Amino acid sequence: LSRLRRTEPSVRSFIHVADAAAEREAEELDRRIASGKKDAVGPLAGVLVGVKDNLCTTNMPSTGGSRILDGYRPAYDATAVRRLREAGAIVVGKTNLDEFGMGSTTEGSAFQVTTNPWDDSRVPGGSSGGSASAVSARQCVVSLGSDTGGSVRQPASFCGVVGLKPTYGRVSRFGLMAYASSLDVVGCFGSSVFDTATILSVVAGHDKMDSTSSSQDVPDYASELVSLDLLESKPLNGLRVGIIQETLGEGVDTGVVSSIKDAASHLERLGSVVEEVSLPSFSLGLPAYYILASSEASSNLSRYDGIRYGSQVSADDLNEIYGESRANGLGHEVQYSQLSIYYDHAPLVKMRILMGTYALSAGYYDAYYKRAQQVRTLVKESFKGALERYDILISPAAPSAAYKIGEKINDPLAMYAGDIMTVNVNLAGLPALVVPCGFVEGGAVGLPVGLQMIGSPFSEGNLLRVGHIFE
Ligand code: GLN
């Protein structure tokens, strides 16, 4: 907690810090242990977790990074949060994010800019930037994020931590503020694969409050991780690895490409067979993702109307209440004076709503939404084919390392292009693990690069085993 207090003024990972409450919970835990009631404490007793602020929490605000939910206090915990608490974990605060998860830098938060702990002039990535920076700066042990198109994996890569995007349906979405419901998953951050595996086992599993959550058994992922004497064995013997050709070409930083190639050689030294594999539909994923995600968002965000939720601008006419409340609450202009930079808080959310409404409108539906759904099927099938031949597919988690704050805020297309490595995985609903694998030049000590490992549905255990050995 004292580390959190010391680092928070420069990192700004948290929208809300509950350090005093965390301290009280920890003291209560100490008392219980001292009185011999050890059995009464759960497996995560005393573990500090950070929770992305688009996950509902009862005793803390939950804003989704948006002014429109300023002051909102949910009446229930998201299932993932409830399960962590039942296991004894202490929620130490709510982490910063791009408004409702839309963005790749966390600059799209209505409240503050989070900095990258490796270099405070750079972004932590996004949209779960606060959850990634909090673990990277060791402000908490593990954290929860959400990943609709890369929001766990890209910030994990930028901040040099482990990030897991589970299979669609592996973790309940109950209490996660919906962005694009067919793509959204709750994901986990840790500073090691072991920590990440530990919380996945706690949060995963069927939930009657989310009909899309899977009833597949949840393994004890951490206990399945094997420690081997790497010097004397080839622990990955028999593992077939496909390195996705399309992810190492034009537009990808050379330093990132060489880190990924080094990682591939490392996997080979550990006994696996690595081959190049082509996914011809790979580049189609990005436009399809932005059409589908925006379409779903335009529908999901209609609930923020100033009446059912959110701060209300009063007016005489109902339509005016809706219009003014949304105009005022979504994509609000903010001055980031702490950073002595000024820019309009880009109306990312409003732009998405407009794009999505357009793509769904009667005249354009076939040309955009339907076509994007067809591309989604192609993407799914090409992954399926490749994963019949390979146990895992690897790629960078992002085309570059962390870039400067402000660099892309006024160029949304450049920002969207940075999601090329991750969005296909959401379209296909697959699990993917990001582990730090190298550094490129930048900042005072270099900037981390993450390796993305993609597997078949519900193969989280395998990804974590490989990631653990690789680590
Ligand atoms: N950057 C992507 C977007 O803005 C992904 C965000 C996410 O996964 N929540 O849509």
Residues whose N, C-alpha, C, O or C-beta is under 5 A from the ligand:
A	BS01	LIG	G101 M102 G103 S104 G126 S127 S146 D147 T148 G149 G150 S151 D419
